[in-house]
Amino acid sequence: MNRKLTFAFAATALALTPACAQSNVDTSDKEAIEKIVKSYILENPEIIEDALIALEEQRTAQAATKVADALLSKQDELISNPADYSVGPADAPVTVVEFFDYRCGFCKRSAQWAVELPEKYDGKVRVVFKELPILSAESEKAALAAIAAGKQGKYIEMHMALMELDNGSGFGPAEIDGAAKSAGVDVAKMRADMKSMAVQKTVSDSKSLARELDIGGTPNFIVGTEMVAGADTASVERLIEAALEEVS
């Protein structure tokens, strides 16, 4: 530990020492302070652990506040972008936003659960889908295909069809077209729309928003000003239920 850091810690820790131990100390004498604090720490080593725990709690709280502030500043882009697709009533009191990649295994596992949230909560929950194709070039093509299918009113059908494709070899053009056919999508029109500026902008905007919110993995769920990384569906449901209690 360098001397500057040692003194800073010593000056702080001195406040924890008994008043009687401080009474004869010249606080301008660094060596005297450090000797007293060192002696006190050796006699009470648990204060180091307590200090580290307190520091970690402080950092966690600061990080949570930073995330909440960022999410609050982006609420309109998260829940009110007309280019996004969603399930559930538009006026549902609680909105869940999911950032996902069609090649993400954990996204696949939670896909059906996410789509069924509005029904599970009696229409009080809306789910907004945000494409975040970060795993491969094929992920990007799949995201564009889903948005293009949405132009035909088939977003959810295409979304689920893509989620069912195999990650290993199931994301080539033929497989994506096959998923589109199974979802009742006009493949030729979908392919044309995938090249449109509007469809490409929707995917690009979603990726930009994720970067601004420091979201680097999928799935990632947002409820209000709280974020759940990974397919931790139990935590998402706890946030939903807490939010519903607040509006009830």
C-alpha positions as CSV (number, residue, x, y, z in Angstrom):
1,M,0.0,0.0,0.0
2,N,1.5,3.4,-0.9
3,R,2.1,6.0,1.8
4,K,-0.5,8.4,0.5
5,L,-3.2,5.7,0.5
6,T,-2.0,4.4,3.9
7,F,-2.4,7.9,5.4
8,A,-5.8,8.4,3.9
9,F,-7.0,5.1,5.3
10,A,-5.3,5.8,8.6
11,A,-6.9,9.2,9.0
12,T,-10.3,7.7,8.3
13,A,-9.7,4.8,10.6
14,L,-8.5,7.0,13.4
15,A,-12.0,8.2,13.9
16,L,-12.9,4.6,14.9
17,T,-10.3,4.4,17.6
18,P,-11.3,5.2,21.2
19,A,-11.1,8.8,22.2
20,C,-8.6,8.0,25.0
21,A,-6.3,6.6,22.4
22,Q,-6.4,9.8,20.4
23,S,-6.0,12.3,23.2
24,N,-2.2,12.4,23.2
25,V,-1.8,12.3,19.4
26,D,-0.7,15.2,17.2
27,T,-2.9,14.7,14.1
28,S,-0.3,16.4,12.0
29,D,2.1,13.5,12.8
30,K,1.5,10.9,10.1
31,E,3.7,8.3,11.7
32,A,2.0,8.6,15.0
33,I,-1.5,8.3,13.4
34,E,-0.4,5.3,11.4
35,K,1.1,3.5,14.4
36,I,-2.1,4.0,16.4
37,V,-4.3,2.8,13.6
38,K,-2.1,-0.2,12.8
39,S,-2.3,-1.2,16.4
40,Y,-6.0,-0.8,16.5
41,I,-6.5,-2.8,13.3
42,L,-4.3,-5.6,14.5
43,E,-6.4,-5.8,17.6
44,N,-9.7,-5.5,15.7
45,P,-9.1,-7.0,12.2
46,E,-12.8,-7.4,11.6
47,I,-13.0,-3.7,10.8
48,I,-11.2,-4.3,7.5
49,E,-13.9,-6.8,6.4
50,D,-16.6,-4.4,7.6
51,A,-15.1,-1.5,5.6
52,L,-14.8,-3.6,2.5
53,I,-18.4,-4.8,2.8
54,A,-19.5,-1.2,3.3
55,L,-17.5,-0.1,0.3
56,E,-19.0,-2.8,-1.9
57,E,-22.5,-1.9,-0.8
58,Q,-21.8,1.8,-1.6
59,R,-20.5,0.9,-5.1
60,T,-23.5,-1.3,-5.7
61,A,-25.9,1.4,-4.7
62,Q,-24.1,3.9,-6.9
63,A,-24.2,1.6,-9.9
64,A,-27.9,0.9,-9.4
65,T,-28.6,4.6,-9.2
66,K,-26.6,5.2,-12.4
67,V,-28.6,2.5,-14.2
68,A,-31.9,3.8,-12.9
69,D,-31.1,7.4,-14.0
70,A,-30.1,6.1,-17.5
71,L,-33.3,4.1,-17.9
72,L,-35.4,7.0,-16.7
73,S,-33.8,9.3,-19.3
74,K,-34.6,6.7,-22.0
75,Q,-38.1,5.8,-21.1
76,D,-39.7,7.1,-24.3
77,E,-37.3,5.2,-26.5
78,L,-37.7,2.1,-24.5
79,I,-41.5,1.9,-24.3
80,S,-43.0,4.3,-26.8
81,N,-41.1,3.8,-30.0
82,P,-43.7,3.3,-32.7
83,A,-41.3,1.2,-34.7
84,D,-41.1,-1.5,-32.0
85,Y,-43.4,-4.5,-31.8
86,S,-45.0,-5.7,-28.6
87,V,-47.6,-8.0,-27.1
88,G,-50.2,-7.0,-24.5
89,P,-52.5,-3.9,-24.2
90,A,-51.0,-0.6,-25.2
91,D,-52.3,0.9,-22.0
92,A,-51.1,-1.8,-19.7
93,P,-49.9,-0.3,-16.4
94,V,-46.6,-2.2,-16.6
95,T,-44.2,-2.5,-19.5
96,V,-41.4,-5.1,-19.8
97,V,-38.7,-4.4,-22.4
98,E,-36.6,-7.2,-23.7
99,F,-33.3,-6.9,-25.6
100,F,-32.5,-10.2,-27.3
101,D,-30.6,-12.0,-30.1
102,Y,-32.3,-14.8,-32.0
103,R,-29.2,-17.0,-31.7
104,C,-29.0,-16.6,-27.9
105,G,-29.8,-19.9,-26.2
106,F,-31.1,-18.2,-23.1
107,C,-33.3,-15.9,-25.2
108,K,-34.8,-19.0,-26.8
109,R,-35.5,-20.6,-23.4
110,S,-37.4,-17.5,-22.1
111,A,-39.1,-16.6,-25.4
112,Q,-42.4,-18.4,-24.8
113,W,-42.5,-17.1,-21.2
114,A,-42.0,-13.5,-22.4
115,V,-44.8,-13.7,-25.0
116,E,-47.2,-15.1,-22.5
117,L,-46.6,-12.5,-19.8
118,P,-49.6,-10.3,-20.8
119,E,-51.9,-13.4,-20.4
120,K,-50.3,-14.4,-17.2
121,Y,-51.0,-11.0,-15.7
122,D,-54.5,-10.6,-17.0
123,G,-53.6,-7.9,-19.6
124,K,-51.8,-5.7,-17.1
125,V,-48.4,-6.2,-18.7
126,R,-47.1,-5.3,-22.1
127,V,-43.9,-6.7,-23.5
128,V,-41.8,-4.6,-26.0
129,F,-39.3,-6.5,-28.1
130,K,-35.9,-4.9,-28.9
131,E,-33.7,-6.7,-31.4
132,L,-30.1,-6.7,-30.3
133,P,-28.2,-8.9,-32.9
134,I,-24.7,-9.1,-31.4
135,L,-23.8,-12.7,-31.8
136,S,-23.3,-13.0,-35.5
137,A,-24.1,-11.6,-39.0
138,E,-26.9,-14.2,-39.1
139,S,-28.4,-12.6,-36.0
140,E,-28.6,-9.4,-37.8
141,K,-30.3,-11.0,-40.8
142,A,-32.8,-12.7,-38.5
143,A,-33.6,-9.4,-36.7
144,L,-34.2,-7.6,-40.1
145,A,-36.4,-10.5,-41.1
146,A,-38.5,-10.3,-38.0
147,I,-39.0,-6.5,-38.4
148,A,-39.8,-7.0,-42.0
149,A,-42.4,-9.7,-41.2
150,G,-43.9,-7.2,-38.8
151,K,-44.8,-5.0,-41.8
152,Q,-47.1,-7.9,-42.7
153,G,-48.6,-8.1,-39.3
154,K,-46.6,-11.3,-38.6
155,Y,-44.0,-10.1,-36.1
156,I,-44.8,-12.5,-33.2
157,E,-45.3,-15.4,-35.5
158,M,-41.9,-14.8,-37.1
159,H,-40.3,-14.0,-33.7
160,M,-41.3,-17.4,-32.4
161,A,-40.4,-19.2,-35.6
162,L,-36.9,-17.7,-35.5
163,M,-36.5,-18.6,-31.8
164,E,-37.2,-22.2,-32.7
165,L,-34.4,-22.4,-35.3
166,D,-31.2,-24.4,-34.4
167,N,-28.3,-22.2,-33.4
168,G,-25.8,-24.4,-35.1
169,S,-26.8,-24.3,-38.7
170,G,-30.3,-22.9,-38.8
171,F,-29.7,-19.3,-39.6
172,G,-28.8,-19.3,-43.3
173,P,-31.1,-17.6,-45.9
174,A,-32.9,-20.9,-46.6
175,E,-33.7,-21.5,-42.9
176,I,-34.8,-17.9,-42.3
177,D,-37.1,-18.1,-45.4
178,G,-38.4,-21.4,-44.1
179,A,-39.2,-19.9,-40.8
180,A,-41.0,-17.1,-42.6
181,K,-43.1,-19.5,-44.6
182,S,-44.1,-21.4,-41.5
183,A,-45.1,-18.1,-39.9
184,G,-47.3,-17.3,-42.9
185,V,-45.1,-14.5,-44.2
186,D,-44.7,-13.5,-47.8
187,V,-41.0,-14.3,-48.2
188,A,-40.5,-12.1,-51.3
189,K,-42.0,-9.1,-49.7
190,M,-40.1,-9.8,-46.5
191,R,-36.8,-9.9,-48.4
192,A,-37.6,-6.6,-50.1
193,D,-38.5,-4.9,-46.8
194,M,-35.3,-6.2,-45.1
195,K,-33.4,-3.8,-47.5
196,S,-35.6,-0.8,-46.7
197,M,-34.2,2.1,-44.7
198,A,-37.1,2.0,-42.2
199,V,-36.5,-1.7,-41.2
200,Q,-32.7,-1.3,-41.0
201,K,-33.1,1.9,-38.9
202,T,-35.3,0.0,-36.4
203,V,-32.6,-2.5,-35.8
204,S,-29.9,0.1,-35.8
205,D,-31.8,2.3,-33.3
206,S,-32.3,-0.7,-31.0
207,K,-28.6,-1.5,-31.1
208,S,-27.7,2.2,-30.4
209,L,-30.0,2.4,-27.5
210,A,-28.5,-0.8,-26.0
211,R,-25.0,0.8,-26.3
212,E,-26.2,4.0,-24.6
213,L,-27.6,1.9,-21.7
214,D,-24.4,-0.2,-21.6
215,I,-26.3,-3.4,-22.4
216,G,-23.8,-5.9,-23.8
217,G,-25.5,-9.2,-23.4
218,T,-28.8,-11.0,-24.1
219,P,-31.4,-11.5,-22.9
220,N,-31.8,-8.3,-20.9
221,F,-35.1,-7.3,-19.4
222,I,-36.1,-3.8,-18.2
223,V,-39.1,-3.0,-15.9
224,G,-39.4,0.7,-15.1
225,T,-36.0,1.8,-13.9
226,E,-34.6,-1.6,-13.1
227,M,-32.7,-4.0,-15.3
228,V,-32.4,-7.8,-15.1
229,A,-29.5,-9.3,-17.1
230,G,-29.9,-12.9,-18.3
231,A,-32.9,-15.2,-18.4
232,D,-33.7,-14.6,-14.7
233,T,-37.5,-14.8,-15.2
234,A,-38.2,-15.1,-11.4
235,S,-36.5,-11.7,-10.8
236,V,-38.4,-10.1,-13.7
237,E,-41.7,-11.4,-12.3
238,R,-40.8,-10.0,-8.9
239,L,-40.3,-6.6,-10.5
240,I,-43.6,-6.9,-12.4
241,E,-45.5,-7.8,-9.3
242,A,-43.9,-4.9,-7.3
243,A,-44.8,-2.5,-10.1
244,L,-48.4,-3.7,-10.2
245,E,-48.7,-3.2,-6.5
246,E,-47.6,0.4,-6.8
247,V,-50.2,1.1,-9.4
248,S,-53.0,-0.8,-7.8
